Amino acid sequence: MSRFEGRIAVLTGAAAGIGRSAAEKFAAEGATAVLLDIDIEAGEAAAAAITQAGGRALFLATDVTDDASVKAAIAECLARCGPPTILVNCAGGSMVEDDVVTDVDLDRVWSQTLDLNLRGTFLACRHAIPPMIAAGGGAIVNMSSGAALRGASPSHVYTAAKGAILSLTRALAGRYARDGIRVNAICSGRVYSERIVSAYGRPGENGRLDDAQDAEGRMLDYPFWVGEPADMAEIVLFLAGEGARMITGATIQADGGRSSY
Ligand SMILES: NC(=O)c1ccc[n+]([C@@H]2O[C@H](COP(=O)([O-])OP(=O)(O)OC[C@H]3O[C@@H](n4cnc5c(N)ncnc54)[C@H](O)[C@@H]3O)[C@@H](O)[C@H]2O)c1
């Protein structure tokens, strides 16, 4: 039997990048993947690709920053598929305008970054946890970032938002262990999702400074600093699966060691 046979996995930000890759992998291993994303065209395409590959998928147009939208999506998931026992919070990301604390634009960058990364994660947990408890438990995986561990500058707002996700993860893990729910966070290193490639380029391609390059554009000798969406998706599936049943409240450092040395 497949690892996630019969499970309902809700993934936010699943129209692209790490979320889409994880949705494909959950479906390939027997789960029904419920994709929540604000991008309707990309979300429908992602769900259709899963279905065409023989998996089960449902796309629900959702704005994770909007309480009513998230509540409606979880209600629709319940009505059409059943209770989610896996929740993956992938909707998130930084803005290129993010800046140091003294200079950053409060109205736009602060609000949008905190809303998308922190409020979005908070709301998805708020609405998915009650049916998960009723179903006997499950697993939540929150996407944080290596930026939360190494105090990334100049992205002070993104760093603060991703750090708060780690604290929220521990608080949820402590409270909901008694309900059979594990909650973990992944601190991802640089992953070449389409968004990242279009914003920052790939090393060596366009001469722009990247994590894997020095100031002159030479490749650095740290081969694990950068990865593909599928690399992070594998870790998501591990944390969601029974193989990780002794891991909860954890911060998984998946940044190729960048925050360690
Ligand atoms: N890619 C990286 O290098 C990297 C590094 C560290 C952490 N992360 C984190 O991993 C997660 C996934 O990153 P990615 O690069 O795969 O992202 P991505 O940009 O490829 O995908 C994010 C998805 O979220 C959706 N989204 C945006 N706003 C939304 C909203 N309000 N409601 C619902 N959906 C919304 C987008 O439409 C998109 O489909 C993010 O939380 C990101 O911060 C990524």
The ligand as a Tripos MOL2 file, in Angstrom:
@<TRIPOS>MOLECULE
LIG
   44    48     1     0     0
SMALL
NO_CHARGES

@<TRIPOS>ATOM
      1 N1         12.3410   29.0710   -2.9740 N.am      1 LIG1
      2 C1         13.2090   29.3510   -2.0070 C.2       1 LIG1
      3 O1         14.3960   29.5860   -2.2520 O.2       1 LIG1
      4 C2         12.7440   29.3920   -0.5630 C.ar      1 LIG1
      5 C3         13.7050   29.5010    0.4400 C.ar      1 LIG1
      6 C4         13.2900   29.5300    1.7700 C.ar      1 LIG1
      7 C5         11.9430   29.4310    2.0780 C.ar      1 LIG1
      8 N2         11.0340   29.3280    1.0710 N.ar      1 LIG1
      9 C6          9.6020   29.2740    1.4300 C.3       1 LIG1
     10 O2          9.0050   28.1290    0.8710 O.3       1 LIG1
     11 C7          7.6590   28.4310    0.4900 C.3       1 LIG1
     12 C8          7.4610   28.1000   -0.9640 C.3       1 LIG1
     13 O3          8.3950   28.8290   -1.7330 O.3       1 LIG1
     14 P1          8.4400   28.7030   -3.3310 P.3       1 LIG1
     15 O4          9.6650   29.3910   -3.8060 O.co2     1 LIG1
     16 O5          8.1880   27.3090   -3.7230 O.co2     1 LIG1
     17 O6          7.1770   29.6250   -3.6950 O.3       1 LIG1
     18 P2          6.4840   29.9520   -5.0970 P.3       1 LIG1
     19 O7          6.5030   31.4230   -5.2560 O.co2     1 LIG1
     20 O8          7.0280   29.0990   -6.1840 O.co2     1 LIG1
     21 O9          5.0040   29.4910   -4.7900 O.3       1 LIG1
     22 C9          4.2360   30.1780   -3.8480 C.3       1 LIG1
     23 C10         2.7820   29.9830   -4.2040 C.3       1 LIG1
     24 O10         2.0120   30.7170   -3.2380 O.3       1 LIG1
     25 C11         0.9280   31.3200   -3.9190 C.3       1 LIG1
     26 N3          0.4090   32.4470   -3.1660 N.ar      1 LIG1
     27 C12         0.9180   33.7050   -3.0900 C.ar      1 LIG1
     28 N4          0.1180   34.4660   -2.3360 N.ar      1 LIG1
     29 C13        -0.9240   33.6990   -1.9400 C.ar      1 LIG1
     30 C14        -2.0760   33.9300   -1.1470 C.ar      1 LIG1
     31 N5         -2.3190   35.1280   -0.6110 N.pl3     1 LIG1
     32 N6         -2.9160   32.8990   -0.9440 N.ar      1 LIG1
     33 C15        -2.6900   31.6750   -1.4950 C.ar      1 LIG1
     34 N7         -1.6090   31.4080   -2.2440 N.ar      1 LIG1
     35 C16        -0.7370   32.4070   -2.4610 C.ar      1 LIG1
     36 C17         1.4990   31.7230   -5.2630 C.3       1 LIG1
     37 O11         0.4730   31.9400   -6.2140 O.3       1 LIG1
     38 C18         2.3990   30.5330   -5.5830 C.3       1 LIG1
     39 O12         1.6970   29.5600   -6.3230 O.3       1 LIG1
     40 C19         7.4510   29.9090    0.8350 C.3       1 LIG1
     41 O13         6.8530   30.0050    2.1140 O.3       1 LIG1
     42 C20         8.8480   30.4670    0.8700 C.3       1 LIG1
     43 O14         8.9640   31.5910    1.7180 O.3       1 LIG1
     44 C21        11.3960   29.2980   -0.2510 C.ar      1 LIG1
@<TRIPOS>BOND
     1     1     2 1
     2     2     3 2
     3     2     4 1
     4     4     5 ar
     5     4    44 ar
     6     5     6 ar
     7     6     7 ar
     8     7     8 ar
     9     8     9 1
    10     8    44 ar
    11     9    10 1
    12     9    42 1
    13    10    11 1
    14    11    12 1
    15    11    40 1
    16    12    13 1
    17    13    14 1
    18    14    15 2
    19    14    16 1
    20    14    17 1
    21    17    18 1
    22    18    19 2
    23    18    20 1
    24    18    21 1
    25    21    22 1
    26    22    23 1
    27    23    24 1
    28    23    38 1
    29    24    25 1
    30    25    26 1
    31    25    36 1
    32    26    27 ar
    33    26    35 ar
    34    27    28 ar
    35    28    29 ar
    36    29    30 ar
    37    29    35 ar
    38    30    31 1
    39    30    32 ar
    40    32    33 ar
    41    33    34 ar
    42    34    35 ar
    43    36    37 1
    44    36    38 1
    45    38    39 1
    46    40    41 1
    47    40    42 1
    48    42    43 1
@<TRIPOS>SUBSTRUCTURE
     1 LIG1         1 GROUP 0 **** ****
